[in-house]
Amino acid sequence: MPHTLTVNGKARSAEVDDDTPVLWVLRDVLGMTGTKFGCGLGLCGACTIHLDGKPVRSCITPVAAAAGKRVTTIEAVGATAAGKKIQQAWIELEVPQCGYCQSGQIMSATALLAANPKPTDGDIDAAMSGNICRCGTYVRIREGIKHAAKKGT
Amino acid sequence: MTMDLSRRQFLSASAALGGGLLIGFRTGPSIGAAAAAFTPNAFIRIGSDGQIVLTMPYVEMGQGTYTSIPMLIAEELEVDLKQVRLEHAPPDEKLYANPLLGVQATGNSNAIRGSWQSLRQAGATARTMLVSAAAKRWNVDPASCRAQRGEVRHAPTGRRLKYGALAADAARLPVPEKVVLKRPADFKLIGTPAKRLDTPSKVNGSAVYGIDVRPPGVKIATLAQSPVFGGRVKSVDDAKARAVKGVRQIVRLDDAVAVVADHMGAAKKGLAALVIATHFQVLP
């Protein structure tokens, strides 16, 4: 039986084993490559997506665990109020350098802002510490979140 | 250097379909869709619809080459950075080799140094031809016309034509052997701060990295290599790996075993099912 998922509001199906990580369903089965593979172990945050609005690491989330939940990816996060603000801030402040980790950064930052419209530095550190950036764009990421928060809800 | 010769080669004109002209080599798979395009060289394509596409010979990895290289071309082509769309170059060493390295590669911090002359020249060639096309249409001296922001203007009469409207005409003109490059004092883009052109694609997931390339029908493979130098595969029991949904093939090599699958999830699961490490032995 294929797995049926709701991805960015659309019903999609994938004929894969129950324990297949959502990451590979998105990237290799559905061809949505905006979500990135980083470590495959839930340690770097590059693969972050939302399940019912909550950030999860898609590389260690089995497809069976996403059944019946709303999957949101970087391709559609801009359709949410918080996601749009974060993406706009990322562009205005030119947050990305190489950009590879930024899909995950944006998904984590969006989840933070949606839950906490006025995050403190401590809130930002707590929410973002699981997203690693080898280029070291952390300072701009923090500024980007503050910039987006200033725009209000 | 040999660069001049190869440049002249790709600037030599050849007729194409659709009332347009392709000059020199084709620039990629999308060329068929732009038959009425003005393609004066391998780096510039201007469609009759007004689209200006620049082909990037270097890989963007955060160093900003998708902004600095377009600046070189746009400076001489006389277009705004906002007016261009970027495409990555297909593999083609003759067209896209780094002039300093001789291979199609990005590195050594030499993209700008290597392309400083040739890509400005590419832009100037296109601009010169577009100006000629406009002057011909208006029956005026090309020297009385000026290219600016993606159009050719004739100040004495106030006439102007967008590049897209001139593309088909420009495509029929001979490619000039020599073109005049702008004086640095006249630069409008080079030497100025610019917003990176690749940023929007990196905040919405549309940027294509190497790992994101999906040629038609491609499968995904992963492999286990000998953990020690000189190790060889002694035996492989792949029954469990083959049973994994999505696994297509197990490939045994001298010093590695690969699992080919429909997706990486299946490939990794198949690989884990091989328990490879116990099957390597070091031969004398």
Interface residues (C-beta under 8 A of the other chain):
Chain A: E15 V16 D17 D19 T20 P21 L23 W24 V25 R27 D28 V29 G31 M32 T33 G34 T35 K36 F37 G40 T73 I74 E75 G78 Q87 W90 I91 E94 V95 P96 Q97 C98 G99 Y100 Q102 S103 I106 C135
Chain B: M61 G62 K195 R196 D198 T199 P200 S201 K202 V203 N204 G205 S206 A207 V208 Y209 I211 D212 R214 I220 V244 K245 G246 D262 H263 M264 G265 A266 K268 K269
